[in-house]
């Protein structure tokens, strides 16, 4: 047998042999038969439902399931009110508080020219309140105070909870 005869009997890449085509046809035919069986099964169920007089709608009166009664007191609820969430779970989560005196934008050229004694002008006036940020979210305004040789901040205006939620959106 020559190389040309072998090439005629062997399918080239991208071509399928007659056996492959026949097996694919058998698989498709089996799938069509299964789909027809499924439709027949659905028709049998529909006929059985009609015979029993049940059209899919409940004619019997629906009764509530018996439920266990719970009292309003809970061992985890220290507030004494039923249904209030317990906050003790989150009270020990650490957060970062920072005070922002002001900010500005400068070119990298000017940034590289800064040295000891340089002054950077901020966008706030002297005496204007500082921003108090918790994890980067504004929660209050305040003024700088000295407490035992350390800086502190006296809160002058606390942002309401509804305003904080609006700023998050």
HULINVEN-V86005 format. One record per pair of residues at least 12 apart in sequence whose ideal C-beta (glycine too) atoms are under 7 Angstrom apart, sorted by the first residue. I is the first residue (numbers start at 1). J is the second residue. D is the distance in whole Angstrom. If there is no record, write none. Layout:
I:J:D / I:J:D
This chain:
95:134:5 / 95:135:5 / 96:135:6 / 97:132:7 / 97:134:5 / 98:133:5 / 99:130:5 / 99:132:6 / 99:153:6 / 100:130:6 / 100:131:4 / 100:133:6 / 101:122:6 / 101:124:7 / 101:130:6 / 102:122:3 / 102:123:5 / 102:124:4 / 103:122:6 / 103:123:6 / 104:120:6 / 104:121:6 / 104:122:5 / 104:123:6 / 129:141:4 / 129:142:6 / 129:143:6 / 129:156:6 / 130:142:6 / 130:143:7 / 130:144:7 / 130:153:6 / 132:153:6 / 132:155:7 / 137:164:7 / 138:159:6 / 138:167:7 / 139:158:7 / 139:159:5 / 139:164:7 / 140:155:5 / 140:157:6 / 140:158:5 / 140:159:6 / 141:156:6 / 141:157:4 / 142:154:5 / 142:155:5 / 142:156:5 / 143:156:6
